[in-house]
Amino acid sequence: MNINFIIAENLKTLRTERNLSLGQLAELSDVSKVMLSQIEKGDTNPTVNTLWKIAKGLKVSYTSLLEQKEHDTHIIKKSDIEVQLTEEGHYRVYCYYTSTPYRNFELFQIELDEGHSYKSVGHSKKCQEYIMVLEGKLTLEVNNETYKLNPNDSISFLASDQHVYINSGKGTLKATITNFYPA
């Protein structure tokens, strides 16, 4: 793919993800609105300095404007994922999607054995966690509060502080966790 079209696609995606108009980005980057429009259309070959200004205005890395996105459809099978375990093996994490310059979230499936708990030390500042219980019962302790969730229940919370997952039901607790990192 032509580098101008890669830059065009990345710029438009990054700008719209931040809900910025061309005029707002022009102010933040010190690049004219006309130039930004031409870059987003793939009509011009921006200079290195122009790309640095745009990256700085968007608060992203320079290479995030140059990286080609994957557009293929991919199936991820749990059996192909390398499981991450606690020392005792009672808490298992399967990472389906990692955070990338184009994806500001991570998607996991967790399993927690009956009668066990897992204490998370917390995530980066402003990280939001979304949990959906698939099987079993989850007791979640976060911010000095306790929440009880059943299958198909969901909860979201600011995850920068320590939080504890407790399997409060029979059998293995299974849930999905999405960690969202706002720009």
N, C-alpha and C positions, 0 to 999 in steps of 0.2 A: 504494500500500500504506500502511496505517496506520503512523504513526511508532512506536507502541508495539510493533508486531509486528516492525518493522525492528530496534529496540533489543533486543527479546527474542531474535531470531535471532542478532544480532551478539554479544550477551553470552554466550549459550550456546556459540557457536562459539569465541569467544576463551577462555572459561573451560575448555572441554574440551580445546582445543589445548594448554593449559598443564597439563593433568591436575590441575586444582584442583577440590576439592569445594566445595559452597556454603559450608560452614563455614570452609574455608581462605580462600576469597575474602572472606568476611565479616571475618575477622581482618585481611587485607591492606588492605581498603578502608574499614573502619570503617562498613560498612553491614550492617544485620542480615541474618541468613540468611533470615528470613521475607520481608523486602523484596526481597532478591535473587531468591528463588523467584517472588515475584509479578511481578517485572520480566521474568524469563525466560519466564513463561507469558503475558506481554502483558496481565496483569490490572490493571496500574497505570500511571499516567503519572508517571515519575520526574522529580524536580526537577533543575534544572541542577546544583545542588551535589551531589546524589546521583550524577549521571552523572560529574562531575569526580572524586569519591571513587573510583568504580569504575574509571575510566580510570587514575587514579594507582595504584590497587592492582594493576591488570593491566599497568601500565607501557606503556600505549598512548596514542595521541592521543585527545582528546575526540571528534573527528569519526569515529574508527573505530567508535564505537558507533552513529553516526547514518547511516552510508553504506549505501545500498541495494546489495546484491550483484546481480551479473548472474546470472540463472539460465538464460538461453538457451543452447542448444547452438550453438557456433561452430566452423566449419571455418576453419583458417588454412592458406592455400596458400603454399608457398615463393615462388611467383612474385609474390605480393602483398607480400612482406616486403622492405623496403629493406635491402640488404646493407651491412654495415660492413666496410671494407677497411683493411689496413695500407697504408702509403705505396706499397709496391711492388706491392700487390695479390695477393701469394702466399698470404695468410691471409684468409679470408672468414668472417664471422660472420652468422648469420641468427637473430634473436631471435624466438622463437615466443611466449614468455610472460615478462612482466616481474614483478618482485616487487611485491606490493600489500599493503595491510593484511590481506587475506584469503588471500594466497598468499605464503608466505615462501620462495619459490624462484624461480629464473629458468631457463628452458629454451632452449637454443641448439642449432643445428646448426652445426658448423664444417667448413670445407674448407681443406686445406693442400696446396699443390702439391708434387709430387715434388722431393726434394732440398732442401727448405726447412724452416725452423723458425720458431717464434714464442715469444717470451719474455713471459710474463704477469708483471706487477709484483706480483701477489697481490691478494687481495680483503680485505674487512673481517674484523676479528677474529672467530674462531670459524666463519667460513664453511667449509662442507664442499663439496667438488666431487666430482661423480660423472660419470665419462666412460664411454661405451660406444662402441667402435669399430664402425662400420658397414661401411666399405670401407677397404682398405689396411692399413698397419702403422704403429703409433704407438710411438715411444720417448718416454717421459715422464721428465723429470728433476725431482725434487722432494725437498727435504730431504736433499740430498747423496746421493740414491739414484737409480738408473736402473731403469726398468721397461719391459718390451717387451710390447705388446699386439697381438693379431691380431684379425681380424673376429670379432665377437660376444663379445670379451673386455671386461671392465669393471673399473674401479678407482675407489676413493674415497680421499680424503685431505683433510687440513686445508689449505685453500688461502689462508691469510692471508699466506704467504710466496711469494716469487718461484718460478715453475715454468716449465718449458720443454717445448713440444710439438715433436717432431721427426718429420717424415715419413720413416720409414726403409724404406719399401717402394717399389714401382713404382706409378705413377699417382697420382691424387689421393687423399689421406686424407680420409675423411668420418667424423665422429663426432658423437654428441650429448653435450652438457655440461649438467648440472643443477647450479646453485649453490644450496645450501640455507643459509638464514640462521636458525639456531635462535633461538627467542624468549628 
